[in-house]
């Protein structure tokens, strides 16, 4: 095991999840309040799941620190 390498990898994944979450929200907001609001609803669900995943990775990063 290489804790330093794993820490770096997880930190990178955390950053990517943050960026991905922001991108999903941008698309979701385009459909919010439109006749296609079901798309927004699904994407906001994805956002919550990505935030949850990012938090789990943050816990792992702290554990490896």
N, C-alpha and C positions, 0 to 999 in steps of 0.2 A: 504494500500500500504506500502510496505517495500522497500524504495529506496535503502538501502544498500544491501539487498538481490538481488534485481533486477540488481543493478550495478555489483555485483559479478557474477550473472548468465550470463549477457551479456558479461562480460569480458571473461568468460570461453568459450562462444560461439565464440567470436572473435578469440580466440586462436585456437579453433577447426577448424574454417574456414581457418585460415592461414595454418594449417597443411594439411587440405584437399586440399587446392589450390596447395600446394607444391607437393602433391602426384599425383594430376591430371596432373600437368606439367611434372612430371617424365615420366608418361605413354605416354603423348602426344609427348614428345621428341623422344620416341622410334619409333614412326610411322612417324615423320616428315621426308620428303624427301624419303619416301618409296612408293611402289605401293599402300599402304594403307594410304596414306597421308590424305584421307578424314576423317579418324579416328582422326588424329592429329588436323585437322581443327575443328572438332566438340569439341574435348577436349579443345582446346584453347578458343573456345567460352564459354565453361563451366568455364574456368579459369577467363575470363573477368567478367562473371556473379557472380562468387564467390567473386572476388575482390570488385565488386560493393556492394554486400551484406555485406561484412566486413566493408566497408566504412560507410554504413548506420548504422551498429551496433556501430561503433566507434562514430558517431554523437550522438547516443542515450546514449552511455556511458558518453560522455562529458556533455550531458544535465543533466544526473543524478548526476554528480560529484558536 
